Amino acid sequence: MLRKFFLIALICFHSLYVFARVETPSENYTSMPLADDRWVPWPWTLARPFPWADIKGLWKAESSTMVTYFAFKVVREKTTGIKQLYVKQFDGDTCQTIASGVGIERNQKVLAQMTSKSGMVYRVQLTAFDEKDSPRPPMKSNVPVQNVMVLSMDTLDEQGLDFVMHMQIGKVSLLVGQRDCINDIKSR
């Protein structure tokens, strides 16, 4: 009995600690916790099947403080033939490569582990939503797509979750090169 009490107390303490560490949702978002207690601005339970046919190309992510680009290319693992997503991130001002990684689909989302040029490791998650399920209007894209795409980035420190950012992304080009990134910067 004492053991059960201790276990319940430990779980409650951990939940309070995790809740205190994450940002509380702003009033502009529809928020709900994920299984790992992160607050997110979209209802993940409404995720659509991942749009493998539409994902290839250059995408732009913008927030009030940053612009960055992601190039996505569908590849297959040689030995198993499993579909993967090769991800390359470009700087929003110079179009220089910041990081790259490979992602796999899990629960209708693609999760990629990224490694920066300096060796920092972080995660990028891509989730597709129907436009009617999004609490915000879809981001304008140069290339029409059928889903609202949300990109989540998070870093980890020794104690777990350190930073999380969620934002819509818009498709800039069907191609995945730096030239398309440079052309988009010139058009701003």
DRENPA-3360 file (N, C-alpha, C; in nm, 2 decimals, always signed):
BEGIN
1 = MLRKFFLI = +0.08/-0.12/+0.00/+0.00/+0.00/+0.00/+0.09/+0.13/+0.00 ~ +0.19/+0.13/+0.08/+0.28/+0.24/+0.09/+0.35/+0.26/-0.04 ~ +0.38/+0.15/-0.11/+0.45/+0.15/-0.24/+0.36/+0.22/-0.34 ~ +0.23/+0.19/-0.34/+0.13/+0.25/-0.44/+0.12/+0.40/-0.41 ~ +0.11/+0.44/-0.28/+0.10/+0.58/-0.25/+0.23/+0.65/-0.30 ~ +0.35/+0.60/-0.28/+0.47/+0.66/-0.32/+0.47/+0.68/-0.47 ~ +0.43/+0.57/-0.54/+0.42/+0.58/-0.69/+0.33/+0.69/-0.74 ~ +0.21/+0.70/-0.68/+0.11/+0.80/-0.72/+0.17/+0.94/-0.69;
9 = ALICFHSL = +0.23/+0.96/-0.57/+0.29/+1.09/-0.53/+0.40/+1.12/-0.63 ~ +0.48/+1.03/-0.67/+0.59/+1.05/-0.77/+0.53/+1.10/-0.90 ~ +0.43/+1.03/-0.95/+0.37/+1.07/-1.08/+0.31/+1.21/-1.07 ~ +0.24/+1.24/-0.96/+0.18/+1.38/-0.95/+0.29/+1.48/-0.94 ~ +0.40/+1.46/-0.87/+0.51/+1.55/-0.86/+0.57/+1.57/-1.00 ~ +0.59/+1.46/-1.07/+0.65/+1.47/-1.21/+0.56/+1.56/-1.30 ~ +0.43/+1.53/-1.29/+0.33/+1.61/-1.38/+0.34/+1.75/-1.35 ~ +0.34/+1.79/-1.22/+0.35/+1.93/-1.18/+0.48/+1.99/-1.23;
17 = YVFARVET = +0.59/+1.92/-1.22/+0.72/+1.97/-1.26/+0.72/+2.00/-1.41 ~ +0.67/+1.90/-1.49/+0.67/+1.92/-1.63/+0.58/+2.03/-1.67 ~ +0.46/+2.04/-1.61/+0.37/+2.15/-1.64/+0.43/+2.29/-1.61 ~ +0.51/+2.30/-1.50/+0.57/+2.42/-1.47/+0.68/+2.46/-1.57 ~ +0.74/+2.36/-1.64/+0.85/+2.39/-1.73/+0.80/+2.43/-1.87 ~ +0.68/+2.39/-1.91/+0.64/+2.42/-2.04/+0.57/+2.56/-2.05 ~ +0.57/+2.62/-2.16/+0.50/+2.75/-2.18/+0.35/+2.72/-2.17 ~ +0.28/+2.81/-2.11/+0.14/+2.79/-2.11/+0.08/+2.85/-2.24;
25 = PSENYTSM = -0.02/+2.79/-2.29/-0.07/+2.83/-2.42/-0.12/+2.98/-2.42 ~ -0.10/+3.05/-2.53/-0.15/+3.18/-2.54/-0.30/+3.18/-2.57 ~ -0.37/+3.29/-2.56/-0.51/+3.30/-2.58/-0.55/+3.29/-2.73 ~ -0.45/+3.31/-2.82/-0.48/+3.30/-2.96/-0.48/+3.16/-3.02 ~ -0.45/+3.06/-2.94/-0.44/+2.92/-2.99/-0.55/+2.83/-2.93 ~ -0.58/+2.73/-3.00/-0.66/+2.62/-2.94/-0.55/+2.52/-2.89 ~ -0.55/+2.50/-2.76/-0.44/+2.43/-2.71/-0.48/+2.30/-2.64 ~ -0.40/+2.20/-2.64/-0.43/+2.08/-2.57/-0.29/+2.01/-2.54;
33 = PLADDRWV = -0.28/+1.93/-2.43/-0.15/+1.87/-2.41/-0.14/+1.74/-2.49 ~ -0.02/+1.72/-2.53/+0.02/+1.59/-2.60/+0.04/+1.48/-2.49 ~ +0.07/+1.36/-2.53/+0.09/+1.26/-2.43/+0.21/+1.29/-2.35 ~ +0.31/+1.36/-2.40/+0.43/+1.39/-2.32/+0.42/+1.53/-2.25 ~ +0.30/+1.58/-2.23/+0.27/+1.70/-2.16/+0.31/+1.83/-2.23 ~ +0.34/+1.83/-2.35/+0.37/+1.95/-2.42/+0.24/+2.02/-2.46 ~ +0.23/+2.15/-2.45/+0.12/+2.22/-2.50/+0.14/+2.26/-2.64 ~ +0.04/+2.24/-2.72/+0.05/+2.26/-2.86/-0.06/+2.35/-2.92;
41 = PWPWTLAR = -0.04/+2.42/-3.02/-0.15/+2.51/-3.07/-0.24/+2.45/-3.17 ~ -0.23/+2.32/-3.20/-0.33/+2.25/-3.29/-0.38/+2.13/-3.22 ~ -0.50/+2.09/-3.26/-0.55/+1.96/-3.20/-0.49/+1.84/-3.27 ~ -0.39/+1.78/-3.21/-0.31/+1.67/-3.28/-0.40/+1.55/-3.31 ~ -0.51/+1.54/-3.23/-0.60/+1.42/-3.26/-0.67/+1.43/-3.39 ~ -0.67/+1.55/-3.46/-0.73/+1.56/-3.59/-0.63/+1.55/-3.70 ~ -0.51/+1.50/-3.68/-0.41/+1.49/-3.78/-0.46/+1.41/-3.90 ~ -0.42/+1.45/-4.02/-0.46/+1.38/-4.14/-0.35/+1.29/-4.18;
49 = PFPWADIK = -0.38/+1.19/-4.27/-0.27/+1.11/-4.31/-0.16/+1.20/-4.37 ~ -0.03/+1.15/-4.35/+0.08/+1.24/-4.40/+0.08/+1.25/-4.55 ~ +0.09/+1.37/-4.61/+0.08/+1.39/-4.75/+0.22/+1.36/-4.82 ~ +0.25/+1.23/-4.83/+0.38/+1.20/-4.90/+0.39/+1.25/-5.04 ~ +0.28/+1.25/-5.11/+0.28/+1.29/-5.25/+0.31/+1.45/-5.27 ~ +0.27/+1.53/-5.17/+0.28/+1.67/-5.17/+0.40/+1.73/-5.10 ~ +0.47/+1.65/-5.03/+0.57/+1.71/-4.93/+0.70/+1.75/-5.00 ~ +0.73/+1.69/-5.11/+0.86/+1.72/-5.17/+0.86/+1.87/-5.21;
57 = GLWKAESS = +0.97/+1.94/-5.18/+0.99/+2.08/-5.22/+1.05/+2.16/-5.11 ~ +1.05/+2.29/-5.13/+1.10/+2.39/-5.03/+0.99/+2.46/-4.96 ~ +0.99/+2.46/-4.83/+0.89/+2.51/-4.75/+0.95/+2.62/-4.66 ~ +0.86/+2.73/-4.63/+0.91/+2.84/-4.55/+0.83/+2.84/-4.41 ~ +0.91/+2.85/-4.30/+0.85/+2.87/-4.17/+0.88/+3.01/-4.12 ~ +0.77/+3.08/-4.08/+0.79/+3.21/-4.03/+0.73/+3.23/-3.89 ~ +0.79/+3.30/-3.81/+0.73/+3.35/-3.68/+0.76/+3.50/-3.67 ~ +0.72/+3.55/-3.56/+0.75/+3.70/-3.54/+0.89/+3.73/-3.52;
65 = TMVTYFAF = +0.97/+3.63/-3.49/+1.12/+3.65/-3.46/+1.21/+3.58/-3.56 ~ +1.16/+3.50/-3.65/+1.25/+3.43/-3.74/+1.19/+3.38/-3.87 ~ +1.27/+3.36/-3.97/+1.23/+3.29/-4.09/+1.33/+3.18/-4.12 ~ +1.29/+3.07/-4.16/+1.38/+2.96/-4.19/+1.31/+2.88/-4.30 ~ +1.39/+2.80/-4.38/+1.34/+2.72/-4.49/+1.37/+2.58/-4.46 ~ +1.28/+2.49/-4.51/+1.31/+2.34/-4.50/+1.29/+2.28/-4.64 ~ +1.38/+2.20/-4.68/+1.37/+2.13/-4.80/+1.34/+1.98/-4.76 ~ +1.23/+1.93/-4.82/+1.19/+1.79/-4.80/+1.20/+1.71/-4.92;
73 = KVVREKTT = +1.26/+1.59/-4.91/+1.27/+1.50/-5.02/+1.24/+1.36/-4.97 ~ +1.15/+1.29/-5.04/+1.11/+1.15/-5.00/+1.22/+1.06/-5.05 ~ +1.27/+0.97/-4.96/+1.37/+0.87/-4.99/+1.33/+0.74/-4.94 ~ +1.39/+0.63/-4.98/+1.36/+0.50/-4.93/+1.49/+0.44/-4.87 ~ +1.47/+0.38/-4.75/+1.58/+0.31/-4.69/+1.62/+0.19/-4.77 ~ +1.75/+0.18/-4.80/+1.80/+0.08/-4.90/+1.76/-0.06/-4.87 ~ +1.79/-0.10/-4.74/+1.77/-0.24/-4.71/+1.63/-0.28/-4.68 ~ +1.54/-0.19/-4.63/+1.40/-0.23/-4.59/+1.30/-0.17/-4.69;
81 = GIKQLYVK = +1.34/-0.07/-4.77/+1.25/+0.00/-4.86/+1.15/+0.09/-4.79 ~ +1.17/+0.11/-4.66/+1.07/+0.20/-4.59/+1.09/+0.34/-4.63 ~ +0.98/+0.41/-4.65/+0.97/+0.55/-4.69/+1.02/+0.64/-4.58 ~ +1.12/+0.73/-4.61/+1.17/+0.83/-4.51/+1.17/+0.96/-4.58 ~ +1.18/+1.06/-4.49/+1.19/+1.20/-4.54/+1.32/+1.26/-4.51 ~ +1.40/+1.30/-4.61/+1.52/+1.37/-4.59/+1.49/+1.52/-4.57 ~ +1.54/+1.58/-4.46/+1.51/+1.71/-4.43/+1.64/+1.79/-4.42 ~ +1.64/+1.91/-4.49/+1.75/+2.00/-4.48/+1.69/+2.14/-4.44;
89 = QFDGDTCQ = +1.76/+2.20/-4.35/+1.71/+2.33/-4.30/+1.81/+2.44/-4.35 ~ +1.75/+2.55/-4.40/+1.83/+2.66/-4.45/+1.81/+2.79/-4.37 ~ +1.91/+2.87/-4.35/+1.90/+3.00/-4.28/+1.81/+3.09/-4.36 ~ +1.72/+3.16/-4.29/+1.62/+3.25/-4.36/+1.68/+3.37/-4.42 ~ +1.81/+3.41/-4.39/+1.87/+3.53/-4.44/+1.97/+3.50/-4.55 ~ +2.04/+3.39/-4.53/+2.16/+3.36/-4.62/+2.13/+3.23/-4.71 ~ +2.04/+3.15/-4.68/+2.01/+3.02/-4.74/+2.12/+2.92/-4.73 ~ +2.21/+2.95/-4.63/+2.31/+2.85/-4.60/+2.25/+2.73/-4.52;
97 = TIASGVGI = +2.30/+2.61/-4.54/+2.25/+2.50/-4.48/+2.28/+2.51/-4.33 ~ +2.17/+2.49/-4.24/+2.19/+2.50/-4.10/+2.20/+2.36/-4.04 ~ +2.12/+2.26/-4.09/+2.11/+2.13/-4.04/+2.05/+2.04/-4.14 ~ +2.06/+1.91/-4.11/+2.00/+1.81/-4.19/+1.97/+1.68/-4.11 ~ +1.88/+1.60/-4.16/+1.84/+1.48/-4.09/+1.74/+1.40/-4.17 ~ +1.70/+1.29/-4.11/+1.61/+1.20/-4.18/+1.49/+1.17/-4.08 ~ +1.37/+1.17/-4.14/+1.25/+1.14/-4.05/+1.18/+1.02/-4.10 ~ +1.10/+0.97/-4.01/+1.01/+0.85/-4.04/+0.87/+0.89/-3.99;
105 = ERNQKVLA = +0.77/+0.82/-4.05/+0.63/+0.84/-4.01/+0.60/+0.76/-3.89 ~ +0.53/+0.83/-3.80/+0.47/+0.76/-3.68/+0.34/+0.83/-3.64 ~ +0.23/+0.75/-3.64/+0.10/+0.81/-3.60/+0.06/+0.93/-3.69 ~ +0.08/+0.92/-3.82/+0.04/+1.02/-3.92/+0.12/+1.14/-3.91 ~ +0.24/+1.14/-3.84/+0.33/+1.25/-3.83/+0.47/+1.20/-3.87 ~ +0.55/+1.29/-3.92/+0.69/+1.26/-3.95/+0.77/+1.32/-3.85 ~ +0.86/+1.25/-3.78/+0.95/+1.30/-3.68/+1.09/+1.27/-3.73 ~ +1.17/+1.39/-3.74/+1.30/+1.38/-3.79/+1.40/+1.43/-3.69;
113 = QMTSKSGM = +1.51/+1.36/-3.68/+1.62/+1.40/-3.59/+1.72/+1.48/-3.67 ~ +1.74/+1.61/-3.63/+1.82/+1.70/-3.71/+1.96/+1.72/-3.64 ~ +2.06/+1.73/-3.72/+2.19/+1.76/-3.66/+2.24/+1.89/-3.73 ~ +2.28/+1.99/-3.65/+2.32/+2.11/-3.71/+2.47/+2.10/-3.74 ~ +2.52/+2.20/-3.82/+2.66/+2.21/-3.85/+2.75/+2.21/-3.73 ~ +2.70/+2.27/-3.62/+2.78/+2.28/-3.50/+2.77/+2.15/-3.41 ~ +2.68/+2.06/-3.45/+2.67/+1.93/-3.38/+2.55/+1.93/-3.28 ~ +2.47/+2.04/-3.28/+2.35/+2.03/-3.19/+2.24/+1.94/-3.25;
121 = VYRVQLTA = +2.18/+1.86/-3.17/+2.08/+1.77/-3.22/+1.94/+1.82/-3.17 ~ +1.84/+1.82/-3.26/+1.71/+1.86/-3.22/+1.61/+1.78/-3.31 ~ +1.48/+1.80/-3.28/+1.38/+1.73/-3.35/+1.29/+1.82/-3.43 ~ +1.24/+1.77/-3.54/+1.14/+1.84/-3.62/+1.03/+1.74/-3.64 ~ +0.91/+1.79/-3.62/+0.79/+1.71/-3.64/+0.70/+1.78/-3.74 ~ +0.65/+1.70/-3.84/+0.56/+1.76/-3.94/+0.42/+1.69/-3.93 ~ +0.32/+1.77/-3.92/+0.18/+1.72/-3.91/+0.09/+1.79/-4.01 ~ +0.00/+1.71/-4.07/-0.09/+1.77/-4.17/-0.23/+1.78/-4.11;
129 = FDEKDSPR = -0.30/+1.89/-4.14/-0.44/+1.91/-4.09/-0.53/+1.96/-4.20 ~ -0.65/+1.93/-4.19/-0.75/+1.98/-4.28/-0.77/+2.13/-4.25 ~ -0.79/+2.21/-4.36/-0.80/+2.35/-4.34/-0.91/+2.39/-4.24 ~ -1.02/+2.31/-4.24/-1.14/+2.34/-4.15/-1.10/+2.31/-4.00 ~ -1.00/+2.23/-3.98/-0.97/+2.20/-3.84/-0.86/+2.29/-3.78 ~ -0.81/+2.38/-3.86/-0.70/+2.47/-3.81/-0.76/+2.59/-3.75 ~ -0.71/+2.63/-3.63/-0.77/+2.75/-3.56/-0.72/+2.88/-3.63 ~ -0.63/+2.87/-3.72/-0.58/+2.98/-3.79/-0.59/+2.96/-3.94;
137 = PPMKSNVP = -0.61/+3.07/-4.02/-0.62/+3.04/-4.17/-0.49/+2.99/-4.22 ~ -0.49/+2.91/-4.32/-0.37/+2.85/-4.38/-0.27/+2.96/-4.42 ~ -0.14/+2.93/-4.41/-0.04/+3.02/-4.45/-0.04/+3.03/-4.60 ~ -0.02/+3.14/-4.66/-0.02/+3.15/-4.81/+0.10/+3.08/-4.86 ~ +0.08/+3.01/-4.97/+0.19/+2.93/-5.03/+0.21/+2.97/-5.18 ~ +0.33/+2.96/-5.23/+0.35/+2.98/-5.37/+0.30/+2.86/-5.45 ~ +0.30/+2.75/-5.39/+0.25/+2.62/-5.45/+0.13/+2.57/-5.37 ~ +0.02/+2.55/-5.44/-0.10/+2.50/-5.36/-0.08/+2.36/-5.31;
145 = VQNVMVLS = -0.13/+2.35/-5.18/-0.12/+2.21/-5.12/-0.26/+2.19/-5.06 ~ -0.29/+2.06/-5.03/-0.42/+2.02/-4.98/-0.44/+2.03/-4.83 ~ -0.33/+2.04/-4.76/-0.33/+2.04/-4.61/-0.27/+2.16/-4.55 ~ -0.31/+2.19/-4.43/-0.23/+2.29/-4.35/-0.12/+2.21/-4.28 ~ +0.00/+2.25/-4.31/+0.12/+2.18/-4.25/+0.17/+2.26/-4.13 ~ +0.19/+2.18/-4.02/+0.24/+2.24/-3.90/+0.38/+2.18/-3.87 ~ +0.48/+2.26/-3.85/+0.61/+2.21/-3.82/+0.64/+2.24/-3.67 ~ +0.68/+2.15/-3.60/+0.72/+2.16/-3.45/+0.87/+2.13/-3.44;
153 = MDTLDEQG = +0.94/+2.22/-3.37/+1.08/+2.20/-3.35/+1.10/+2.20/-3.20 ~ +1.18/+2.10/-3.15/+1.21/+2.11/-3.01/+1.35/+2.06/-2.99 ~ +1.41/+2.11/-2.88/+1.55/+2.07/-2.84/+1.54/+2.00/-2.71 ~ +1.64/+1.92/-2.68/+1.64/+1.85/-2.56/+1.76/+1.89/-2.48 ~ +1.75/+1.90/-2.35/+1.87/+1.92/-2.27/+1.88/+1.79/-2.18 ~ +1.97/+1.80/-2.08/+1.99/+1.68/-2.00/+1.87/+1.64/-1.92 ~ +1.79/+1.74/-1.89/+1.67/+1.71/-1.80/+1.54/+1.69/-1.88 ~ +1.55/+1.69/-2.01/+1.43/+1.66/-2.10/+1.40/+1.78/-2.19;
161 = LDFVMHMQ = +1.27/+1.80/-2.21/+1.23/+1.90/-2.30/+1.28/+2.04/-2.26 ~ +1.34/+2.11/-2.35/+1.40/+2.24/-2.32/+1.33/+2.36/-2.39 ~ +1.28/+2.33/-2.52/+1.23/+2.44/-2.60/+1.14/+2.38/-2.70 ~ +1.02/+2.44/-2.73/+0.93/+2.39/-2.83/+0.87/+2.51/-2.91 ~ +0.87/+2.49/-3.04/+0.81/+2.60/-3.13/+0.72/+2.52/-3.23 ~ +0.60/+2.58/-3.25/+0.50/+2.52/-3.35/+0.47/+2.63/-3.44 ~ +0.47/+2.61/-3.57/+0.43/+2.71/-3.67/+0.38/+2.64/-3.80 ~ +0.29/+2.71/-3.87/+0.25/+2.66/-4.00/+0.37/+2.69/-4.09;
169 = IGKVSLLV = +0.37/+2.61/-4.20/+0.47/+2.63/-4.30/+0.40/+2.63/-4.44 ~ +0.46/+2.71/-4.53/+0.40/+2.73/-4.66/+0.50/+2.68/-4.77 ~ +0.45/+2.62/-4.87/+0.53/+2.56/-4.97/+0.58/+2.67/-5.07 ~ +0.71/+2.69/-5.09/+0.77/+2.79/-5.17/+0.79/+2.74/-5.31 ~ +0.84/+2.62/-5.32/+0.88/+2.56/-5.45/+0.86/+2.41/-5.45 ~ +0.85/+2.36/-5.57/+0.85/+2.21/-5.59/+0.99/+2.15/-5.58 ~ +1.09/+2.24/-5.60/+1.23/+2.20/-5.60/+1.29/+2.21/-5.46 ~ +1.40/+2.16/-5.44/+1.46/+2.15/-5.30/+1.59/+2.22/-5.29;
177 = GQRDCIND = +1.63/+2.31/-5.38/+1.76/+2.36/-5.38/+1.78/+2.50/-5.31 ~ +1.90/+2.54/-5.29/+1.93/+2.67/-5.23/+1.89/+2.78/-5.33 ~ +1.89/+2.76/-5.46/+1.86/+2.86/-5.55/+1.71/+2.91/-5.53 ~ +1.62/+2.81/-5.50/+1.48/+2.85/-5.47/+1.47/+2.93/-5.35 ~ +1.55/+2.90/-5.25/+1.55/+2.97/-5.12/+1.60/+3.12/-5.15 ~ +1.70/+3.13/-5.22/+1.76/+3.27/-5.26/+1.65/+3.34/-5.34 ~ +1.58/+3.28/-5.43/+1.48/+3.35/-5.51/+1.37/+3.40/-5.42 ~ +1.33/+3.32/-5.32/+1.22/+3.36/-5.23/+1.26/+3.47/-5.14;
185 = IKSR = +1.39/+3.47/-5.10/+1.44/+3.59/-5.02/+1.43/+3.72/-5.10 ~ +1.48/+3.71/-5.23/+1.48/+3.83/-5.31/+1.34/+3.88/-5.34 ~ +1.23/+3.79/-5.33/+1.10/+3.83/-5.36/+1.03/+3.89/-5.24 ~ +1.09/+3.89/-5.12/+1.03/+3.95/-5.00/+1.02/+4.10/-5.01;
% end
